[in-house]
Amino acid sequence: MSQSFSTAVAPRKTLEVRVSARRRPPRKVARQELETKLVELQKDYAELHTSIFEAAQVHRRLCAPRHLRFGEFDIANEIFAVRQLPGDFFSVEEVGNDVVFALGDVSGKGLAAGMWTPHLVGLVRAHTNEDSPPESIVTNVNRDMSRTSPLPFASLFLAKLNTTTGLLKYCSAGHPPAFLLRANGLMEMLTDGGLLLGALSEARYVAGSCQLDAGDTLLIYSDGITESLNSDGQEFGYERLERHLRNSHQSSAESILFSVLGSVQDFAATRPLVDDMSLAVVRRN
């Protein structure tokens, strides 16, 4: 009878041990699993960081060099991204006796805006040739952009400069007004153009023109410059931008560029950027 009792009890003890093992996995095993997952996440993050860095380098190569010279004209530019990739760009292309330069701003921030930038740069270059006036280039870019859906809006200032005569023809697609500061201190605002790119496929654009003489300075920028905020929530604005341009307009294109950017950074102080910032200075020496 005792033998049959021990036979009946033994299997139940084995079952209890197995159930207990399933309900409470060893802590060592759980920690190893967490450590493995952490290593995998760290590896994925490193790969993502590398990919974003490489994408930023591609963006920089798509844009113009930071300083260019064409005869009597100097062109300096800089772009700051608020997040991983900038939605702003500045391109320069030499066509015959002319130089075509464009500063664009794709709506949005970070990867979403930055991924559209090469597309817009490619459209500008595809429609740029020696015989195309600025309004024709912008019209064609807008038409092609409107065919791509969903595509964010974008603003664009595009100009064609004859580096021999100094004649500048331009077209602004919903872009902040460019500042033209004359050597004699007179200020002009360049605003001729039309709607934002992508707003209306059949939008019509017009061109404006002016003459760049010795000592004249053209300042082109994205709204990230004027909309930069200080600790009190005030915007940098157009008046401050004009004042700092006037204070430095006797300098070189590069000096003007860094002077204006420095004033924006001093104004914002420790306040983080609210939007991508781009700035280009064209000066006739």
URCOR-V192035 format. One line per field, one symbol per residue. ss: DSSP state (H for helix, E for strand, - for the rest). psi: psi as a letter, one per 30 degrees, with the letter a starting at -180 (. if undefined). A space follows every 50 residues. Layout:
ss = ???
psi = ???
//
This chain:
ss = -HHHHHHHHHHHHHHHHHHHHHH---HHHHHHHHHHHHHHHHHHHHHHHH HHHHHHHHHHHH----EEEE--EEEEEEEE-------EEEEEEEE--EEE EEEEEE---HHHHHHHHHHHHHHHHH-------HHHHHHHHHHHHH---- ---EEEEEEEEE----EEEEEEE----EEEE-----EEEE--EE--E--- -------EEEE-----EEEEE-HHHH--E-----E-HHHHHHHHHHHH-- --HHHHHHHHHHHHHHHH--------EEEEEEEE-
psi = eeeeeeeeeeeeeeeeeeeeeeeikkeeeeeeeeeeeeeeeeeeeeeeee eeeeeeeeeefelllfklkjbfkkkklkkkkfbekkgllkkkkkjbglkk kkjljkkalbeeeeffeeeeeeeeeegklefkleeeeeeeeeeeeffjkk kllklkjkljkjfefgkkklkkiglkkkkjjlfgfkkkkjfkcalkkfek egkkklllllkjlkfkkkkkllffefgkkafggkleleeeeeeeeefgff aleeeeefeeeeeeeeefbfklkflkkkkkkkkk.
//
